[in-house]
Amino acid sequence: MISDQSEGTRTSLSLRPITPEDEEFLARVYASSRAEELAITDWNDEQKADFCRRQFDAQSAYYAANYPEASFQIIERDGVPMGRLYAARWEKEIRIVDITLLPEFRGTGIGTKLLRDLQDDARAAGKSLTIHVERFNRALGLYQRLGFEQVEDKGVYLLMRWEQNQSGNHEARKREGS
């Protein structure tokens, strides 16, 4: 259970393992992450849904094959599913494989809370925290505000890393105004 006081009320965020019954919800979460870019196509709703379903299936297969030890979890608040958090815990690094909230839950502080909790986990374990993020993803600014720094440019994706000493330096720079 994760304590959350976003929006001025105390609620309970929790993470639970995904189950086969979550597949349609997860497909909806995935589709929501592609809605903005698909809005500018001339595809009809059926074509968009078909594209998203095929891409979701391919992504799910990729994650299962390449991150077999990762935790694949549903983000919930008071039992209501809100998104997904996939994380791989390796010897020297915690990799955020995917973190996505449904649009109605974005910008409410929930993602920040989850990322700070992951930073706390990484700090306690003496590990770095990393994520690949699309260079035009709106969340890139959030990662930067939380002290993530770009360590690699992979074209469409940037590899961002947070380390305990890096975050302290980031916060000091913010206070100094540089």
Buried (B, 14 or more C-beta within 10 A) or exposed (E): EBEBEBEEEEBEBBBEEBEEEBEEBBBEBBBBBBEEEBEEEEEEEEEBBEBBEEBBEEBBEEBEEEBEEBBBBBBBBEEEBBBBBBBBBEEEBBBBBBBBBBEEBBEBEBBBBBBEBBBEBBBEBEBBBBBBBEEEBEBBEBBBEBBBBBEEEEEEBBBBBBBBEBBEEBEEEEEEEE
